[in-house]
Amino acid sequence: MNDSLASAIADFLAHKRALGRKYQTEEATLRLLLAFADQHEVGDLRGLTACLLDEFVASRPRPRARSFNHLVGVLGCFLDWAVTQQRLDASPWHRTRRRETARRLPFLLDTTQARRLLEAAAALPDNPRATGRGRTYHAIFALCYGLGLRAGEACGLRLDDVDIDRQLLVVRGGKFGKSRLVPHGPRIGQLLADQLERRRVEGAPEHDAPLFTFDGRRSVHPGTASQTFHRLVLDLAFPVPEGVTPAHLHSLRHSFAVGCLLRWYREGLDPSTRLYQLSTFMGHVDPTSTAVYLTITPQLLAEANQRFEAFAQPAWSELKS
């Protein structure tokens, strides 16, 4: 078996992707390792010593515990895989992960803030490299907030992913490579229909062409959408409570999840019976992943308290009598 580091990394990535993993950020990390090893004239997998790997980690400073742990995790996973494939007798390196401090709460946009954001997005002017910036970013942000799509999922939609008649979106290649059907209401349906009409007028092909694009060929990049969102939020100057992270594009997905939970409480529904539906809708494997998004807000706490008081009222009345 070829024990070159480059071939081992290629085989490792192929193995993970055969299991449905994207492994894009992991590939970038391993490419950095490969370049670092090449600088030190190490081209063989067995040349990865503990000292060399420590030097590599030191060359990639990670002030945040989560980022550092991801780096250590990628390297450890690769080395463990090499052991299971009998390319290494034992892992040459073991690194302790950093303890994460208490995470700050995500920024949640209420309906007023979301409306202001969408209005600001719609008002974005064109530039020489991007025609229709306003309507494009307005639609992308509306899908993230109204349907809880990830930024990459919204930006990567194709023309044939939109089924206007059945009011369905086909979200392809989401996290872990999973695809799903996402139903939507008439307002989102009209937004998508308008975008499809604009793309038709622009002369887009009938099927496999980007729904959101500035050059007619490539989809809007999620990173560009994230930067645009960040600039808009700075201009809107939304107040950030203490202990809460500043708003970023993924905040729209968090806001969608919490908004669903709050709406169920207000409609008198039992949220626990609907978590599996929400989990499927958002593209999660199980409700445990969805629970990460369900931040307890004052509004949610108030609704839960009211429901508990209504539930306990008969018992309190009996005790008082």
C-alpha positions as CSV (number, residue, x, y, z in Angstrom):
1,M,0.0,0.0,0.0
2,N,1.3,3.5,-0.9
3,D,2.2,5.2,2.4
4,S,2.7,8.7,0.9
5,L,1.0,11.4,2.9
6,A,-0.7,12.9,-0.1
7,S,-2.3,9.6,-1.1
8,A,-3.3,8.8,2.5
9,I,-5.1,12.1,2.8
10,A,-6.8,11.6,-0.6
11,D,-8.0,8.1,0.5
12,F,-9.2,9.4,3.8
13,L,-11.3,12.1,2.2
14,A,-12.7,9.7,-0.3
15,H,-13.7,7.3,2.5
16,K,-15.5,10.1,4.4
17,R,-17.3,11.3,1.3
18,A,-18.4,7.8,0.5
19,L,-20.3,8.0,3.8
20,G,-22.1,11.1,2.7
21,R,-19.8,13.7,4.4
22,K,-18.8,16.8,2.6
23,Y,-15.5,17.3,4.5
24,Q,-14.7,20.6,2.8
25,T,-13.2,22.4,5.8
26,E,-11.5,19.2,6.9
27,E,-9.9,18.9,3.4
28,A,-8.6,22.5,3.7
29,T,-7.0,21.7,7.1
30,L,-5.4,18.5,5.7
31,R,-4.1,20.4,2.7
32,L,-2.4,22.8,5.1
33,L,-0.9,19.9,6.9
34,L,0.4,18.5,3.6
35,A,2.0,21.8,2.7
36,F,3.6,22.1,6.1
37,A,5.0,18.6,5.9
38,D,6.4,19.3,2.5
39,Q,8.2,22.4,3.8
40,H,9.8,20.1,6.4
41,E,10.6,17.5,3.6
42,V,8.2,14.9,5.0
43,G,6.3,13.1,2.3
44,D,5.6,9.8,4.0
45,L,2.7,9.2,6.4
46,R,5.0,7.6,8.9
47,G,7.1,10.8,9.0
48,L,4.3,12.5,10.9
49,T,5.9,12.6,14.4
50,A,4.4,14.1,17.5
51,C,6.9,16.9,17.4
52,L,6.0,17.8,13.8
53,L,2.3,17.8,14.5
54,D,2.8,20.0,17.5
55,E,4.7,22.4,15.4
56,F,1.9,22.4,12.8
57,V,-0.7,23.1,15.3
58,A,1.4,25.9,16.8
59,S,1.7,27.4,13.2
60,R,-2.1,27.6,13.0
61,P,-3.1,29.8,16.0
62,R,-6.6,29.2,17.2
63,P,-7.7,31.7,19.9
64,R,-11.2,30.2,20.2
65,A,-11.5,26.8,21.9
66,R,-14.0,25.6,19.3
67,S,-11.7,26.4,16.4
68,F,-8.7,24.8,18.1
69,N,-10.7,21.7,19.0
70,H,-11.8,21.4,15.4
71,L,-8.2,21.5,14.2
72,V,-7.2,18.9,16.7
73,G,-10.2,16.7,15.9
74,V,-9.5,16.7,12.2
75,L,-5.9,15.6,12.7
76,G,-6.9,13.0,15.3
77,C,-9.6,11.6,13.1
78,F,-7.2,11.3,10.2
79,L,-4.5,9.5,12.3
80,D,-7.1,7.1,13.8
81,W,-8.3,6.2,10.4
82,A,-4.8,5.5,9.3
83,V,-4.4,3.1,12.2
84,T,-7.6,1.3,11.4
85,Q,-6.4,1.0,7.8
86,Q,-3.1,-0.5,9.1
87,R,-1.2,2.3,7.5
88,L,0.1,3.2,11.0
89,D,0.8,0.8,13.9
90,A,-0.4,3.4,16.4
91,S,-1.3,7.1,16.4
92,P,1.9,9.1,16.9
93,W,0.1,12.1,18.4
94,H,-2.5,12.8,21.1
95,R,-3.5,16.3,22.0
96,T,-5.8,17.5,24.8
97,R,-8.7,19.6,23.6
98,R,-9.4,22.9,25.2
99,R,-12.3,23.3,27.6
100,E,-14.9,25.5,26.1
101,T,-16.2,28.3,28.3
102,A,-19.9,29.1,28.4
103,R,-21.2,29.9,25.0
104,R,-22.9,33.2,24.4
105,L,-26.6,33.1,23.3
106,P,-27.4,33.5,19.6
107,F,-28.8,36.7,18.3
108,L,-32.5,36.3,17.5
109,L,-34.3,38.7,15.2
110,D,-37.9,39.5,16.1
111,T,-40.4,40.2,13.3
112,T,-39.8,44.0,13.4
113,Q,-36.0,43.5,13.0
114,A,-36.5,40.9,10.3
115,R,-38.8,43.3,8.4
116,R,-36.2,46.1,8.6
117,L,-33.5,43.8,7.4
118,L,-35.4,42.6,4.4
119,E,-36.4,46.2,3.5
120,A,-32.7,47.2,3.7
121,A,-31.7,44.2,1.6
122,A,-34.3,45.0,-1.0
123,A,-33.0,48.6,-1.2
124,L,-29.4,47.5,-2.0
125,P,-28.1,49.3,-5.1
126,D,-26.6,47.4,-8.1
127,N,-22.9,47.5,-8.9
128,P,-21.0,46.7,-12.0
129,R,-20.5,43.1,-11.0
130,A,-23.9,42.5,-9.5
131,T,-27.2,43.4,-11.1
132,G,-30.3,42.9,-9.1
133,R,-28.5,42.8,-5.7
134,G,-31.5,44.1,-3.8
135,R,-34.1,41.6,-4.9
136,T,-31.5,38.7,-4.8
137,Y,-30.4,39.3,-1.2
138,H,-34.0,40.1,-0.1
139,A,-35.0,36.7,-1.4
140,I,-32.1,34.8,0.1
141,F,-32.5,36.3,3.5
142,A,-36.3,35.8,3.4
143,L,-35.7,32.0,2.7
144,C,-33.3,31.8,5.6
145,Y,-35.7,33.6,8.0
146,G,-39.0,32.2,6.7
147,L,-38.0,28.6,6.0
148,G,-34.9,28.2,8.2
149,L,-32.7,27.3,5.3
150,R,-28.9,27.3,5.8
151,A,-27.1,30.1,3.8
152,G,-25.5,27.5,1.5
153,E,-28.9,25.8,0.9
154,A,-30.6,29.1,-0.1
155,C,-27.8,30.3,-2.2
156,G,-27.3,27.0,-4.0
157,L,-30.9,26.5,-5.1
158,R,-31.4,25.7,-8.8
159,L,-34.3,26.6,-11.1
160,D,-35.6,23.0,-11.1
161,D,-35.6,22.9,-7.3
162,V,-38.7,25.1,-7.2
163,D,-42.1,23.5,-7.6
164,I,-44.5,26.4,-7.7
165,D,-47.6,24.3,-8.2
166,R,-47.1,22.1,-5.2
167,Q,-45.4,24.9,-3.1
168,L,-42.3,22.8,-2.5
169,L,-38.6,23.5,-2.5
170,V,-36.1,20.7,-3.1
171,V,-33.1,21.4,-1.0
172,R,-30.2,19.3,-2.3
173,G,-26.9,18.4,-0.7
174,G,-27.6,19.9,2.7
175,K,-25.5,19.1,5.8
176,F,-24.0,15.6,5.6
177,G,-25.1,15.6,1.9
178,K,-28.7,15.1,2.7
179,S,-31.5,16.4,0.5
180,R,-35.1,17.1,1.6
181,L,-38.4,18.6,0.6
182,V,-39.4,21.9,2.2
183,P,-43.0,23.1,1.8
184,H,-43.8,26.8,2.0
185,G,-46.7,29.2,2.0
186,P,-48.1,31.6,-0.6
187,R,-45.9,34.5,0.4
188,I,-42.7,32.5,-0.1
189,G,-44.3,31.0,-3.2
190,Q,-44.8,34.4,-4.7
191,L,-41.3,35.5,-3.9
192,L,-39.9,32.3,-5.7
193,A,-42.3,32.8,-8.6
194,D,-41.0,36.3,-9.1
195,Q,-37.4,35.2,-9.0
196,L,-38.2,32.4,-11.5
197,E,-39.8,34.9,-13.9
198,R,-36.8,37.3,-13.6
199,R,-34.4,34.4,-14.5
200,R,-36.6,33.4,-17.4
201,V,-36.5,37.0,-18.7
202,E,-32.7,36.9,-18.4
203,G,-32.7,33.9,-20.7
204,A,-31.8,31.3,-18.1
205,P,-31.9,27.6,-19.2
206,E,-35.1,25.7,-18.2
207,H,-33.5,23.3,-15.6
208,D,-30.1,23.1,-14.0
209,A,-29.2,26.8,-13.7
210,P,-28.7,28.8,-10.5
211,L,-31.8,30.5,-9.0
212,F,-29.7,33.2,-7.5
213,T,-26.8,34.5,-9.6
214,F,-25.2,37.7,-10.7
215,D,-23.4,36.4,-13.8
216,G,-25.9,33.8,-15.0
217,R,-23.6,30.9,-14.4
218,R,-22.5,30.7,-10.8
219,S,-24.7,30.8,-7.7
220,V,-24.3,33.6,-5.2
221,H,-21.6,32.5,-2.8
222,P,-22.8,32.0,0.8
223,G,-19.7,33.9,2.0
224,T,-20.7,36.9,-0.1
225,A,-24.2,36.8,1.3
226,S,-22.9,36.6,4.8
227,Q,-20.7,39.7,4.3
228,T,-23.7,41.6,2.9
229,F,-25.8,40.6,5.8
230,H,-23.1,41.7,8.2
231,R,-22.9,45.2,6.6
232,L,-26.6,45.6,6.7
233,V,-26.9,44.7,10.3
234,L,-24.1,47.2,11.2
235,D,-26.0,49.9,9.3
236,L,-29.3,49.0,11.1
237,A,-27.5,49.0,14.5
238,F,-29.6,46.3,16.1
239,P,-28.8,46.4,19.9
240,V,-26.9,43.3,21.1
241,P,-27.8,42.3,24.6
242,E,-25.1,41.3,27.0
243,G,-24.0,37.7,26.7
244,V,-25.4,37.5,23.1
245,T,-23.3,37.0,20.0
246,P,-23.5,39.7,17.3
247,A,-26.0,38.9,14.5
248,H,-24.7,36.8,11.6
249,L,-26.5,35.2,8.7
250,H,-27.0,31.9,10.6
251,S,-29.0,34.0,13.1
252,L,-31.9,33.9,10.7
253,R,-32.1,30.1,11.0
254,H,-32.0,30.3,14.8
255,S,-34.8,32.9,14.7
256,F,-36.9,30.6,12.5
257,A,-36.6,27.7,15.0
258,V,-37.4,29.8,18.0
259,G,-40.2,31.6,16.1
260,C,-41.8,28.2,15.4
261,L,-41.7,27.2,19.1
262,L,-43.2,30.5,20.2
263,R,-46.0,30.3,17.6
264,W,-46.9,26.7,18.8
265,Y,-47.2,28.0,22.3
266,R,-49.4,30.9,21.3
267,E,-51.6,28.6,19.2
268,G,-52.1,26.2,22.1
269,L,-50.2,23.3,20.5
270,D,-47.9,20.9,22.2
271,P,-44.3,21.7,21.1
272,S,-43.0,18.3,22.2
273,T,-45.2,16.5,19.7
274,R,-43.9,18.7,16.8
275,L,-40.2,18.7,17.4
276,Y,-39.7,15.7,15.1
277,Q,-41.5,17.6,12.4
278,L,-39.4,20.7,12.9
279,S,-36.2,18.5,13.0
280,T,-37.1,17.0,9.6
281,F,-38.1,20.4,8.2
282,M,-34.7,21.9,9.1
283,G,-32.8,18.9,7.8
284,H,-31.6,17.5,11.1
285,V,-31.1,13.8,11.9
286,D,-33.0,14.0,15.2
287,P,-34.5,16.6,17.6
288,T,-31.3,16.7,19.6
289,S,-29.7,18.7,16.9
290,T,-32.7,20.9,16.6
291,A,-32.6,21.6,20.3
292,V,-29.4,23.6,19.8
293,Y,-31.4,26.2,18.1
294,L,-34.2,26.5,20.7
295,T,-32.9,29.3,22.9
296,I,-35.2,30.2,25.8
297,T,-36.3,33.8,25.3
298,P,-38.4,35.9,27.7
299,Q,-41.4,35.5,25.3
300,L,-41.1,31.7,25.3
301,L,-40.7,31.7,29.1
302,A,-43.8,33.8,29.5
303,E,-45.8,31.5,27.3
304,A,-44.6,28.4,29.1
305,N,-45.4,30.0,32.5
306,Q,-49.0,30.8,31.3
307,R,-49.5,27.3,30.1
308,F,-48.2,25.8,33.4
309,E,-50.4,28.2,35.4
310,A,-53.5,27.1,33.4
311,F,-52.5,23.4,33.9
312,A,-52.0,23.8,37.7
313,Q,-55.0,26.1,38.4
314,P,-57.4,23.2,39.2
315,A,-55.0,21.8,41.7
316,W,-54.3,25.2,43.3
317,S,-58.1,25.9,43.6
318,E,-58.6,22.5,45.2
319,L,-55.9,23.2,47.8
320,K,-57.3,26.6,48.6
321,S,-60.8,25.2,49.1
